Amino acid sequence: MKNKMKPKLLALSLFATTAIGIAIFPSMQQAQAITTLAAPVVTTIPLTQKHRIEVVFVLDTTSSMSGLIQAAKEKIWSIATTMASANQAPDIKMGLVAFRDRGDDYVTKVLDLSNDLDSMYAQLTDFKAQGGGDGPESVNQALHEAITNVSWSKDSNVYRVAFLIGDAPPHMDYPNDVKYPATLALAKKNGIVVNTIQSGQNSSATPAWQNIAALGNGEYFQVENSGNAVAVNTPFDQKLSELSASLESTRLYFGNEADKKIQKNKLDASNKLHDELSVAALARRATYNATTSGKANFLGKGELVEAVTSGEISLDEIEAEQMPESMQAMAPEEQLAVIEKQFKKRNQIKQEIAKLSQSRSQFIKEKVVELGGVEDSLDAKIYSAVKEQAKSIGLAYESKDASY
């Protein structure tokens, strides 16, 4: 089968390298971040040296944080898209440490770093603002777990950063609790920057939040309890959400039983997001998935169309039972025809998403000007920190504004 398939695979690969270029996002300088799912582009940076961002949000999920939690749920995709807009599109992994206090339903819940943002986000949507109400929270434990219970990499080309987000000071009176100065010394040793974002204006929390940022080599920011969220709906959101669903319909998965279990979880998470996210959030997610950085989130593990068209694997290397169920009884030529059809459909959809995302970005840019700027928003605070701190690994951001 291998000899019969080679000419077609070569033709498909050539098609990939000559696919129609995608429109860029002028306001975000994303020319290098937006691509089709084409054959890998040759780069002067070895694969092992590709720049990466690992970011963990340490988030207070007590009752008083309901407004900011909702803002985070709505804006995580625009935050990811902004991170993806660097001059060299980085690999992006995100994690989450949700915390409350001793005596609440839980003290901490840790979601490890992953480039599968869909699965992480699907769990984020389950978090409700409850508990608290008695002043200080378990900030010390949350920070310690963020630094020690997360699978941070050790490479020098990785920007490792945690954002502590909350509105109350840490309990400094708990026994058997690692206090934040010791945790931040460990973070510094491991090259992890810790920024703090204080929600609201609780004067008893401010000194601790500022001290944590100083000890963490990070920045201190303050936002309102709502996160100063920029809520701009655009005429392009509905179509982008529909295109996002169409794009995901082009995915075909292969692999063993363990792979298929991971893939099912991935698809379940995607379906949950389409059921629960606002149209605007789905539009932001579609924009992120169309970036080079968002490719891993879009594809997941063992995606057949990408694997074959990129030359990563040939069809004759895949056992019949590892193919998608709908393709197992097909002849090799039929299988290849299905892959080629999905590949072409995928490229067309990604091109449409890129053009609409460009229009959406311009629309929002004009609205933001009308609003008099959004420098105090959660998005802008995070972007300003990333833009400055990521310089340490050679990442540069030309845009002055965060994505919304």
N, C-alpha and C positions, 0 to 999 in steps of 0.2 A: 504493500500500500504506500510505503514511503516514496518510492520512485514515481508513482503516478501522481502523488500529491505535490511534489516539489515545484513544477512549473506554476501551478495555480497559487501556491503559497508565496512564490516569488512575486507573482503579479500583484497579489493582495498586499504584500509588503511595500511594493513600489507605489501602489495606490495610496498607502498610508503616508509615505513620505512626500507625496505630491498633493495631498488633500488641500481643499480651499482654505486659505488662512482665515483665522477668526479675528473679528474686530476687537480692538483693544479698548481698555477703559481709560480715557484720558485723565479723568480726575484721580485715578489711583496708580497710574503708570504701571499697568499690569501686563504689558506686552509679553514679558517673559513668564508670567504666571498662568496665562490662558492658552490652552492647547487643545487639539483634538486628541483622541486616543490613537495616536499614530505610533509608528515604529520609534524606538528610543532615539532621542537626539544626542549626537556625539557632543560631549562636553570636555573642557580642559580640566575639570575638577573630577578626580577619581571618585567612584561611587562611595567609598569609605569616608570621603572628605566632604560629602554633601552637607550643607548647613542644615541644622535642625533646631526646632524650638520645642521645648518641653515645658508646659505650663500647667500648674495645679492651682485651682481655685479653692481656697479654704473659706468656706461659707457658713456663716451663722444662720441657722434655719429656725430660730425661735420666732414667736408670734410677731414681734415688732419689726421683723425683716420681710414681711409679706410683700410690700411694694417693690423692694429691691430684688427679691427673688424672682418676681414676675418679670422685672426688667431684664434680669440675667437670662431667663428662659427665652425671652423674645429676641435678645441681642447676641447670643453666643455665636450665631452664624456670621453676623457682620463683624464681630471681633475676630473670628477665625479668618474671614476674608481679608481683613486689614493686615493680619499677620502674614498672610500669603502673598501680599503685594510687594514684598521686598525685591530688590534688584536680582537676587538669586532665589527663586521660589524655594523656600525651605520645606523640609518634611515637618509636619506639625503633629504633636501628640498632646492630648489634654487629659487631665485627671481632676478629681474632685474629692475634697474632704468636707463633708457636711458635719456640723457640730451643734450641740445644744449644751446641756449641763447635766451634772450628776442629779439623778432623781427624775429626769425626763425619760421619754420612751427610749432614747438612745443618747449616748454621749458623743460618739463619732460614727460615721459611716464613710468608708474609704472606697473610692472607685479609682483603680489604678490607671496610669498613663496608657493611652491607646490612640492610634490613628483612626480607629473606628468611632468617629464622633457621633454617629447615629445611635449606636448602642449606649454610649455614655449619656447622650442627651435624653434618650428614652427613659433612663433611670432618673435623670435630673427632673423630668416632668412629674415624677411621682413624689418628689419632695414637697411637703406642705409646711407652711410656717406655723409651728405650734410650740407650746412649752415656754420656758423662760419666765420672765416677769419678775425676777428677784434680783435684778442688777447684774453682777459679774457672771460670766459664762466660762465654759471649759476651753478657753483660748489656748492655754498652755498645752493641753493634751492634743488638741487639734493640730497645732503647729508641729509638735513633736512627731505625730503620726504622718504628717505631710512630708517631713524631711526623712523619716526613717522607715516608713511602711509603704513607700512608693518606689517603683523600680526606675529610679533616675539612672541615666547612663553616665559613664565616666569620661566620655570623649571630650576633647578640648574644643571641638567645633560645634558644640551644642550650647545654646542659650537656655539655661535652666532658671525658671522663675516661678515663684509662688505669689499669689495675690490673696492676702488676708482681708476678708470683707465682713464687717460686722459693726455693731453699734454699742457694744458694752465692753468694759475692761475685763482682763483675765482675773480669775480667782487666783490670788497669790497665797491663800491660806490652806489650800488642800494638801493633805499629806500624800505621799507616794505619787507626786506629780513633778515632772521635769519642768522646771521654770524656763520661761522663754529665753533668758540670756544664754543658758547652756545650749538650748536647741539652735539658737541663731549662730553661736560659735561653730557648731557642727555644720550648719548650712554654709557658712563662709568657707570652712575647710573643704567642703564638697563642691564649691562653685555655684551655689544656689542663691540667687537674689530673692529677697523677700520684700515685697511692696505691701503697703497697707492702704485700704480704702475704708474710711470711717463713714458709716451711714448715719445721717442725722448729726446733731450737735450736742451730744451728751458730753459735757465738760469733764466728767469723771473718766471718760474713755480716752479723751484726746491725748493726754501725756503718754499713756502706755502705747497707743497706736503710733505716735511719733517716735517713741523710743525703739519700738520694734522695727520700724522702717530704718532708723539710723543704724541699729545693730545688724540689720539684714542687708546693708549696702543698697537699700532701696529708696523709694520715694513714699511720702505720705500724702494722701489725697482725702478730700472730704466731699461727699455728695449728699443730696437730700435723700430722705427715706424712699422716695420714688426712683432713685437712681438718676434723676434728671433725664429720664428717658426721652429720646427724640422719636416721637410717634408720627411718622409720615407715611401715609398710604399712597401708593402711586397707581396710575392707570395700567402699569405693566405687571403688577403683582399676580393677578389671576392667571394670566397667560404663562408667566414663569412657573407658577406652581403646577400648572397642567403639563408644561414641558418637562418639569422635573420628574413627574410620574411616568411620562413617555420614555424619558431617558433611562429610568430604572427598569423599564420593561425590556430593554435590550440586553440585560445581564443574563448570562447562562453560566451555570456553575458545574464544576466537575470535582471529583475527589473521592476519598474513602469515606467510611461512615463517620469518622471523627470530623473530617472536613465538612461533611454535609450537615452535621449538627451545628457547627459554627455558622455555616451559611444560612441555615434556617433561622437562627437567632438574629442574624443580620437582617434578613428579610422581614422578620416579625417586628424588629425595631423600626425599619423603614415604614412599614405599614402603619405602625402606631403613630409615627410622626405625621403622616398624611392625614390620619384621623383626628389628631389633637392639636396640631399647630395652626396658628392663624395663617391666612393667605400671605400676609407680609413676611412672616417668619419662613414660610416655605419658599418664598421668592429669594430671601437671603440665603437659604440653604442651597437652592439651585445655583446661585451665583458662586458660592464656595465650591460646590462639587465640580464646576466647570474650570476651576483653576488647577494648575499643576499640583499644588499642595493638597487640593481636595480630591485628587484622583484616588488615593488609597481609601478614603472614606466612601467614595462612590462605588469602587469595585469590590472591596472586601477580599476575602481569600479564595483563590481558585476560580477566577472568572475566566471562562473559556474563550470568549471573543478576544479579549486583550492578550491572553496567553498565546493563542495561535497566531494572531496578526502581528504580534511583536517578535515572533520567532522564539519565544521562551520555551515553547514545547510544540511538537508536531502531533497530529491526530493519532498516528500509529503508535505513539508512546503511551496512549491512554487506554486503559482496559475498558471493555465495553460497559461493565457494570459501574464504572466511575463516571461515565458520561451522563448528561442530563437524561432523565427517564424518557422524555419525548424524542430523544435522538438515538437511543440505544439500538433500535431495530433498523436504523437507516444505513444505507451504503455510504462509504467514505465520501463519495462525490456529493451525495445529498447533504451530509453533515457539513461539508465545506461550503456548500451553497447557502445553508442556513446561517453559518458564521459570517459569510461575506455580506449577506443581506442585513444582518444585525449591525455589522460594522459600519456599513454605509448609512444606515438609519441613525446610528449613534452620532456619527460625525455631523450629519445634517442638523440634528437636534442641538448638539453642542454649539454649533454656529449660531442657531437661532437664539439660544440662551445668552450667548456672549453679546449679540447685538442688542437684545432687549435689556440686558444688564447694563450696558453702556447708556441706553436711554434712561433707564431707571436711576442710575447714578447721577446723570446730569439733572434730572428732574429734582432729585433730593438736594443736590448741591444748590440749586436755585431757591428751594424752599428754606434751606438752612440760612441762606443769606437774608431772606425775608424775616426769619425768626431772630435775626441779630446775632447768629453764632451759637454754638453749642459746646463751648469749651468746658462747661461744668458737668457734662454728661458722663455716665459711667464709661461709655465707649471711648470718649475722648481721653479720659484719665488713663485708661489702660493703654491706649495707643501711644500716648506721650511717653509713658514709661518704656514700652517695648521699643519704640523708635530710637530712644537714647541708649538704652542698655544693650540692645542687640548689636550695636556697633562693635562691641568687644569681640565678636566672632566674625566680623566682616560683613554683616547684613546692613544694608542701607535702604532707607525708605525715603522716597523723593516727595511723596504726597504730604501736604500739610495737614490733611484732614483724615479722620477715621472714616471707614465705610459704615453706612447706615442702612 
